[in-house]
Amino acid sequence: MPAARLAKAERLQPQSLSRLIAQLERDGLIKRRPGEKDRRTLILEITAAGRKALSHDMTARRAWLEGAMRRVLMPGEREMLAHAAVAMLRLADEGREDETEEEEEE
């Protein structure tokens, strides 16, 4: 994914993204290379170490959330959240469709 598209998608300032990319690369979590068609384009790729770190982080976050939901929420509230999650995913997909249409116009 080009870095400019990533900054826009994540609603980050380009300078903030540049610092983040540099740190992730130093940590061995991503690789960056120039684009094949346009050498000014920066292509980011996650490394094996990056995938492992991401998987570990997501697993820990999921475990925390599931535990918190079991401790704090009543069964009906958990069911309501499950339904809300489906609606939120539909909304997120709508946002992706809008971004795809904008990219095609460029």
C-alpha positions, 0 to 999 in steps of 0.5 A: 500500500502506498504510504500516502494512501495509508496516511489518508486511510488512517487519518494521520499527518504525513509527518507523523506517518513518516516517523512511525514508518521509520520506527517500524522499519528500525524495529524490523516490522516493515520493509519499504521500497520505491514503487515500480511504476513511480519511484517516488511512491513508497511501498510498505510491506509487513515482515514476518516479524511484523506479522508475528508482533501484530498477531500477538498484539491482536490476540492479547487485545482480544483476550482482554476484551473478551474477559472484560465483556464477561466480567462487566456485561450481562448476557443481554448486553453482550448479545446487543454488542454482537448485533452492533458489531455487525452494523459497525462492520457494514459502516466500515465497509461503506467507508472503504467503498467511498475510498475506492471510488475516490482512488478510481477518480484520481 
